[in-house]
Amino acid sequence: IIDWLPPTSTIAVQQAAITSLLILAFSALLNGLIDYFSLLLNAHHRYVAAALGPAINAIVASSILFMWPEWGINNLILGLMIGMLLQLVISLLVSYKSGIRIRLLSFIWRHASLGRVYQLTLPILLGVALANANNTIIQFFAATIGDGGVSILGYANRLHGVFLQVVIMGVSAVLLPNFASLVAEDKRKQIHVVLQNIFRMSLLIGIVMVIAISAMGADIVTLLLQRGRFDQQATENVTFIWLIYTS
């Protein structure tokens, strides 16, 4: 996989990518378990607990990176893995304290609802696969423009992701269980009204975000990132890409 990187990548970058990929391969299982418990907690209306795990994950990973920046990419990966482990532990503890039954080892493969779940899952998997492939292709093209291309794209994507995680993912974690209840009670008209309100709210928030980034985006990037080799030109590039993402 690393060999697919553009030929402009240096040997040092390729070696670091290989090491990182070997370590991050173990995160697939952690991610699966974390997502499972997050869905489980949301389904039992433990929204604060479900949101607490990702918040602690981000705080721990960022703190480790801030305190020991000299470790470079190794520090970034270490913080990510420790943050994920803490998030999993928190989910397990909250599930246990809340009396939520966990049945990972007693899965009913022939459950009557599984067929319906598979039908709903397949189109979602296709959309997720295309979205991730799109991100990967964009990063490959960014790597061809020279040093800093992938980093600029990554910083802008992260800043944009803060909005998505806090607003969209946060709201959806609350809405999806409620939507399931409304569907089960055959209250489809209420779902239509809620979706209309969500669309209006999302449109308003999007417009506000574009205006805010246009006015204060450069100041925010300067405050958060402009240090070391991250100069004024990098700030302008990240701000511009961030604005495009949000638009």
Buried (B, 14 or more C-beta within 10 A) or exposed (E): EBEEBBEEBEEEBEEBBEBBEEEBEEBEEBEEBBEBBBBBBBEBEBBEBBBBBBEBBBEBBEEBBEEEEEBEEBBBBBBBBBBBBBBBEBBBEBBEEEEBEEEEEEEEEEEEEEEEEEEEEEEEEEEEEEEEEEEEEEBEEBBEEEEBBBBBBBBBBBBBEEBEBEBEEBBEBBBEBEBEEBEEEEBEEEBEEBEEEBEEEEEEBBEEBBEEBEEEBBEBBBEBBBEEEBEEEBBBBBBBBBBEBBE
